[in-house]
């Protein structure tokens, strides 16, 4: 139940959930009936209703503006780029955090790569380059459906890594971790059992600041960050604004709302992890 609540409650703090909640509160605050325009209490309720509804619409619009989402994502990805060394050292293992794959369930013909699948591709590349002898695929089953047939993500990530040519004996799995904090703890245990001192940590750039802080706090290993899956080119390579680009940047867009939510999720997650001394 605690894990379920940890996934559900933040939805009310993200722009879409909080914006809709404010609008519902605005509807609830609206005065009932008619002919009450001169009633001071009715006037105050009507004013509160308008403010709440307006705040809800404004919040969603602000988060759905590409201008907003770019700034939020750049803030995380610039930190990740600065953390990732230009020359990567050798390590005992490459750890690929879960996310970005879809399981081989019908009608799919095999494991499919989704947004974030660059994590596994980058991890396999690093092992092939000889930077580590082992690849660790990580990720547990996160589902609230009964009888979900999908195995833990670490297993289907392993399967895809083998399809990409990595021998089975060079792949380890961490299938029991459902969160970044659990991944850091469990891979730390795995590393101590195998005598590791250093790992290359691969995850999406927007996720790297929280992941690195958590692994440094909980794993007991020397962690070298390897960010990938950048959502945007850096500011210097984004191009010069035009009138059309500026107007488009101020209009709501579903992808921009998603990216803003992703960025806010990372900031909220990092704040919670710090409160719990996990990062």
C-alpha positions as CSV (number, residue, x, y, z in Angstrom):
1,X,0.0,0.0,0.0
2,X,2.9,2.4,0.8
3,X,4.4,1.9,-2.6
4,X,1.0,2.4,-4.3
5,X,0.5,5.7,-2.4
6,X,4.0,6.8,-3.3
7,X,3.1,6.5,-7.0
8,X,-0.5,7.9,-6.7
9,X,-0.1,10.9,-4.4
10,X,2.5,12.8,-6.5
11,X,0.1,12.7,-9.4
12,X,-1.9,15.4,-7.6
13,X,1.2,17.6,-7.3
14,X,2.2,17.4,-11.0
15,X,0.8,20.2,-13.3
16,X,-2.1,18.2,-14.9
17,X,-3.4,16.7,-11.7
18,X,-3.0,19.8,-9.6
19,X,-4.5,22.0,-12.3
20,X,-7.6,19.7,-12.6
21,X,-7.9,19.6,-8.8
22,X,-7.9,23.4,-8.6
23,X,-10.6,23.5,-11.3
24,X,-12.7,21.0,-9.4
25,X,-12.3,23.0,-6.2
26,X,-13.4,26.1,-8.2
27,X,-16.5,24.3,-9.3
28,X,-17.2,23.2,-5.8
29,X,-16.8,26.7,-4.5
30,X,-19.2,28.2,-7.0
31,X,-22.5,29.5,-5.4
32,X,-25.5,27.4,-6.0
33,X,-28.8,28.7,-7.3
34,X,-29.5,32.1,-8.9
35,X,-30.7,35.5,-7.8
36,X,-28.0,35.8,-5.1
37,X,-25.9,38.4,-6.8
38,X,-26.3,40.9,-3.9
39,X,-25.4,38.3,-1.2
40,X,-21.8,39.1,0.0
41,X,-21.1,35.4,0.8
42,X,-22.3,34.4,-2.7
43,X,-20.1,37.1,-4.2
44,X,-17.1,35.9,-2.3
45,X,-17.7,32.3,-3.3
46,X,-18.0,33.3,-6.9
47,X,-14.8,35.2,-6.8
48,X,-13.0,32.3,-5.1
49,X,-14.4,29.9,-7.7
50,X,-13.0,32.1,-10.5
51,X,-9.6,32.4,-8.9
52,X,-9.3,28.6,-8.3
53,X,-10.5,27.7,-11.8
54,X,-8.2,30.3,-13.4
55,X,-5.3,29.1,-11.3
56,X,-5.9,25.6,-12.5
57,X,-6.1,26.5,-16.2
58,X,-3.0,28.8,-15.8
59,X,-0.9,26.1,-14.2
60,X,-1.6,23.6,-16.9
61,X,-1.0,26.2,-19.6
62,X,2.3,27.3,-18.0
63,X,3.6,23.7,-17.7
64,X,2.4,22.9,-21.3
65,X,4.3,25.7,-22.8
66,X,7.5,24.5,-24.7
67,X,9.3,27.6,-23.3
68,X,8.7,26.3,-19.7
69,X,9.5,22.7,-20.4
70,X,12.8,23.6,-22.2
71,X,14.0,25.5,-19.2
72,X,13.1,22.8,-16.8
73,X,14.7,20.0,-18.8
74,X,17.8,22.0,-19.6
75,X,18.3,22.6,-15.9
76,X,18.6,18.9,-15.3
77,X,20.4,17.9,-18.5
78,X,23.0,20.5,-18.2
79,X,23.9,19.2,-14.7
80,X,24.0,15.6,-16.1
81,X,26.3,16.7,-19.0
82,X,28.7,18.5,-16.5
83,X,28.7,15.3,-14.3
84,X,29.6,12.9,-17.1
85,X,33.4,12.8,-17.7
86,X,34.7,13.1,-21.2
87,X,37.1,10.2,-20.8
88,X,35.4,7.3,-19.0
89,X,37.6,5.1,-16.8
90,X,37.4,1.3,-16.7
91,X,35.0,-0.1,-14.1
92,X,33.9,-3.4,-12.7
93,X,30.5,-3.2,-14.2
94,X,28.1,-1.1,-16.3
95,X,24.8,-0.6,-14.4
96,X,21.8,0.3,-16.6
97,X,18.9,1.6,-14.7
98,X,15.4,0.4,-15.6
99,X,13.2,2.4,-18.0
100,X,12.7,2.7,-21.7
101,X,11.7,-0.8,-22.8
102,X,8.5,-2.6,-23.5
103,X,8.1,-6.3,-22.7
104,X,7.6,-9.0,-25.4
105,X,3.9,-9.3,-24.9
106,X,1.5,-9.9,-27.8
107,X,1.1,-8.4,-30.3
108,X,4.8,-7.4,-30.0
109,X,7.2,-9.8,-31.6
110,X,9.9,-9.2,-29.1
111,X,11.2,-6.6,-26.6
112,X,10.7,-3.1,-28.0
113,X,12.7,0.1,-27.3
114,X,10.7,3.1,-26.1
115,X,11.7,6.5,-25.0
116,X,14.6,6.0,-22.7
117,X,15.7,2.8,-24.4
118,X,19.0,4.6,-25.1
119,X,20.0,3.5,-21.6
120,X,20.4,-0.1,-22.6
121,X,21.9,0.6,-26.0
122,X,24.5,2.8,-24.3
123,X,25.3,0.2,-21.7
124,X,25.8,-2.5,-24.2
125,X,28.1,-0.1,-26.2
126,X,30.2,0.5,-23.1
127,X,30.7,-3.2,-22.4
128,X,31.6,-3.8,-26.0
129,X,34.2,-1.0,-25.9
130,X,35.9,-2.9,-23.0
131,X,35.2,-0.4,-20.3
132,X,33.8,-3.1,-18.0
133,X,33.5,-6.9,-18.2
134,X,29.9,-7.0,-17.0
135,X,26.5,-5.4,-17.8
136,X,23.9,-5.1,-15.0
137,X,20.3,-4.7,-16.1
138,X,18.1,-3.4,-13.4
139,X,14.4,-2.9,-12.9
140,X,11.6,-4.8,-11.0
141,X,8.0,-5.3,-11.9
142,X,6.0,-2.1,-11.3
143,X,2.3,-3.0,-11.9
144,X,-0.9,-2.5,-10.1
145,X,-2.8,-5.0,-12.3
146,X,-3.8,-8.5,-11.2
147,X,-2.0,-11.4,-12.8
148,X,0.3,-9.1,-14.9
149,X,2.2,-11.4,-17.2
150,X,5.1,-9.0,-17.7
151,X,8.4,-10.2,-16.0
152,X,10.6,-7.7,-14.2
153,X,12.2,-5.3,-16.6
154,X,15.7,-6.5,-15.8
155,X,14.9,-9.8,-17.5
156,X,13.6,-8.4,-20.7
157,X,16.5,-5.9,-20.8
158,X,18.8,-8.9,-20.4
159,X,17.0,-10.6,-23.3
160,X,17.5,-7.6,-25.6
161,X,21.1,-7.2,-24.6
162,X,21.7,-10.8,-25.7
163,X,19.9,-10.1,-29.0
164,X,22.3,-7.2,-29.5
165,X,25.2,-9.6,-29.2
166,X,26.3,-9.5,-25.6
167,X,27.0,-13.0,-24.3
168,X,24.8,-14.2,-21.5
169,X,27.8,-14.8,-19.1
170,X,28.6,-11.1,-19.3
171,X,25.1,-10.0,-18.1
172,X,23.8,-9.8,-14.5
173,X,20.3,-8.9,-13.5
174,X,18.8,-6.9,-10.6
175,X,15.1,-7.8,-10.9
176,X,13.8,-6.9,-7.5
177,X,14.2,-3.1,-7.4
178,X,11.2,-0.9,-8.1
179,X,12.6,2.5,-7.4
180,X,16.0,4.3,-7.8
181,X,16.6,4.1,-4.1
182,X,16.1,0.4,-4.1
183,X,18.3,0.0,-7.2
184,X,21.1,1.9,-5.4
185,X,20.8,-0.3,-2.3
186,X,20.5,-3.6,-4.1
187,X,23.3,-3.0,-6.6
188,X,25.5,-1.9,-3.7
189,X,24.9,-5.3,-2.1
190,X,25.6,-7.1,-5.3
191,X,28.8,-5.1,-5.8
192,X,30.1,-5.8,-2.2
193,X,29.4,-9.5,-2.7
194,X,31.5,-9.5,-5.9
195,X,34.2,-7.2,-4.7
196,X,33.5,-4.3,-7.0
197,X,34.9,-0.9,-6.3
198,X,33.7,1.2,-9.3
199,X,30.7,1.1,-11.6
200,X,29.6,3.1,-14.6
201,X,26.0,4.3,-14.0
202,X,23.9,4.7,-17.1
203,X,20.6,6.5,-17.1
204,X,18.6,9.3,-18.8
205,X,20.2,12.7,-18.5
206,X,17.2,14.2,-16.7
207,X,17.3,11.3,-14.2
208,X,21.1,11.4,-13.6
209,X,21.3,14.1,-10.9
210,X,18.9,12.2,-8.6
211,X,20.3,8.7,-9.6
212,X,24.0,9.7,-9.0
213,X,23.2,11.3,-5.6
214,X,21.3,8.2,-4.5
215,X,24.0,5.8,-5.6
216,X,26.7,7.8,-3.9
217,X,24.7,7.7,-0.7
218,X,23.3,4.2,-0.7
219,X,25.6,1.9,-2.8
220,X,28.9,2.2,-1.1
221,X,30.6,2.1,-4.6
222,X,32.5,4.7,-6.6
223,X,30.0,5.7,-9.2
224,X,30.9,7.3,-12.6
225,X,27.9,8.8,-14.3
226,X,27.2,8.2,-18.0
227,X,24.2,10.3,-19.0
228,X,22.3,9.5,-22.2
229,X,18.8,9.9,-23.7
230,X,19.0,13.7,-23.9
231,X,15.6,15.2,-24.6
232,X,17.0,18.4,-26.1
233,X,20.3,19.6,-27.7
234,X,22.1,22.1,-25.5
235,X,21.3,25.8,-25.6
236,X,24.2,26.6,-27.9
237,X,22.9,24.1,-30.5
238,X,19.2,24.7,-30.2
239,X,19.1,27.4,-32.9
240,X,18.1,31.1,-32.9
241,X,14.5,32.0,-32.0
242,X,12.1,33.3,-34.7
243,X,8.7,34.9,-34.5
244,X,7.0,31.6,-35.4
245,X,9.2,29.7,-32.9
246,X,8.4,32.2,-30.1
247,X,4.7,32.0,-30.7
248,X,4.8,28.2,-30.7
249,X,6.8,28.2,-27.5
250,X,4.0,30.1,-25.7
251,X,1.1,27.8,-26.8
252,X,0.2,24.6,-24.9
253,X,1.6,21.4,-26.3
254,X,1.1,17.9,-24.9
255,X,4.8,16.9,-25.3
256,X,5.9,20.0,-23.4
257,X,3.4,19.2,-20.6
258,X,5.0,15.7,-20.4
259,X,8.5,17.0,-20.3
260,X,7.6,19.6,-17.6
261,X,6.1,16.8,-15.6
262,X,9.2,14.6,-16.0
263,X,11.4,17.5,-14.8
264,X,9.2,18.3,-11.8
265,X,9.0,14.6,-10.9
266,X,12.8,14.5,-10.7
267,X,13.0,17.6,-8.5
268,X,10.2,16.3,-6.2
269,X,11.9,12.9,-6.1
270,X,15.3,14.4,-5.2
271,X,13.7,16.5,-2.4
272,X,11.9,13.4,-0.9
273,X,15.1,11.3,-1.2
274,X,17.1,14.0,0.7
275,X,14.5,14.2,3.4
276,X,14.8,10.4,3.8
277,X,18.6,10.5,3.7
278,X,18.6,8.5,0.5
279,X,20.7,11.0,-1.5
